[in-house]
């Protein structure tokens, strides 16, 4: 039988409680990539009026980045950039960024977190918004990277006839990226290992 913490208020927790909690953490860390991939699959069939569903769009964006020779972390960001669509109707890019934040570079994180505004260049004027909203970030070190991501990979990835690699190509990449914690308050904790 696994030991569990006994506190009812966190302020009353003990080191022994946190040892019990920490003992469970590696299993959760090991299965994180599985949960992320399962959540991405929720986009399958979610067309929302687009020419292809959001899952195919995610695969197609990643395919374009992969075929262009982008590195593995970038390709995983391309795959997961819209993973927040199911829960973040008004801020999907923030959700994707929150999921990726412990595992990716600052440049890739910024790109994912701001892609919604940058992608708006291609359609905001059709829905009564300023297509140049991205200009507020002009001069930022990651402006060009995010502009290129949208122009090369996100914007053209709505084509029913375009090459779209299966998820099996990207699963190993997701597992590798999610196995290396780069930035987390828990990274150096002995009770909660960064990854197993």
N, C-alpha and C positions, 0 to 999 in steps of 0.2 A: 504494500500500500504506500502510495506517495504521500509524503508529508505536505501539509498545506499551512499557510500562514493562519494565525489565530486572531489577529487584531480586527476590531470593528471600526476603528478610526485610524487612518494612516499615521497620525501623529503618535499613536501608541505602539507602532510596529517596532520590532526588535531586529537585531542582526540575524537571529535564527529565522525569523519570518522571511527576511530577504534572501537567505540561503535557500529556503524552500521555493520561493518565487524564482530565484535565479536558476535553480535546477530544472525548471520547466522551460526556461527561455531558449536554450539551444534547439529544442524541437520546433518551437514556433519560428525561429530564425531559419531553420533548414527548410521549412515548408512555405516560406514567404513567396518564392518564385512561383510555386504551384498556385497559391492564392491569387497572385497578380495575373497569371495567365488565365485562370478561371474567370476572373473579373473582366479581363479583356474580351473573353468569349461572349460575355453578355451583350456586346455590341453586334454580334452576329444576328442579322435579320432586322436590326434597328436602322431602317432606311431614313426615316424622318423627312421624306420628300426628296432626298438627294438621289443622284443617278445610281449610286451603289450604296450598300449599307456601310455603317461606320466601321465594322470589322474589316471588310474588304478595303476600305479607305486606309485603315491602319496598316494592313499588310502591304498595300500598294505603296504607301509612303515609305515604309521600311525597305521594300524591294528596290525602290528608286535610289534610296540612300546607299544600300548595300551594293547595287550594281555600279554606282558611281565611285565606289572605293572608300566610302566613309569608314571610320574606325568603328569597332564593335559597340562601344558605349554610345556613340552617336546614332547608330542603327537602332539600338534598343530605345533610345529617346524618340526616334522617328516612329517606332512601333507603338510606343505607349503615349504619345503626345496627346491623344484624345481619350485616354482611358477614363477620364473624369466625366465624360458625357452622360453616363447613367445617373450620377449623383449631383453633378455640378452644372445644372442647366444654364446657369448664368455665369459660371466661373470654372468651366471644365479644365482650363489650363492651370489654375491654382491647385486643383486636386492632383493632376498629373505631376506637377512639380513637387508637391508634398510627398508623393509616393517615391519619386526618383531622388529626392534631395540627399539622402544619406549615401547614395551610391555613385553619383556622377559629379563631374567637374563643375566648377562655378559657371563656366561658359555654357555648358550644355544645360545646366539648370536654368540659367537666365533665358536661354533660347526657348525652352519648353514653357516657362512661366509667362513669357511675353508673346508667344507665337499667335495667340488669339487676336491681339491688337495688330500685329504685323500682317496676319492673314487678312485682316479687315481691309487692307489696301485694295484687295481684289473684289470686294463686294459691299463694303459699308455704304457707299454712295447709293446703292439700290434700296437700302432699308432706312434711309434718313440719317445716317451717321457720317462723320467725317472720315473719309478714307485715308486721310493723312494723319490720323491720330498717332501713328507710330513716330511721327516727326518729333514728338516731345522727347524721344530717346536718342535722337541724332547726336552723334558724338560719343555715345556710350561705347565702351570697348567691345561689346557683343552685338552692337547694332547690325553690322554687316553680316555676321554669322546668322543671325535670326532672319534678316531679310533674305539671305540666300536659301536658308532652310525652307521658308515659305515659297519662294519663287521656284526653286528646283524640285522640291519633294512634296510639300503639303498641297500647294495650289493645283498642280496637275494630276493629283492622285484621286480623281473622281471618274476615271475612264473605264467603263465596263469591258473594253477590249484590250486594256493594257496588261502587260505581264504582271502577275501577282504571285509571288512565291508563297508556298504553304507555311503555316505556323511552325511546322517541324524544322524548317531552316533556321528560324529565329529562337526557338526554345532554348537551345544550348547557350546562345548569347545572353538571353535573359538570365539564365541560371548563373552564368559566370559573373555578370555585372552585379547581380543581387547577392553574390557571395563575398563581395569585397566592400566593407563599410569604409567610406572615406570621411564622412562628416556626421557625427551623432554625439549627443551628450552622453550616451551610454557606451561609446566606443571603448573607453578605457576602464569601464567598470568590470570588476572581477565577478560580481553577482550576475551580471547580464552580459555575456560574451557578445562581441560584435557580430560574429557569424560562426557557425559550426562547420 
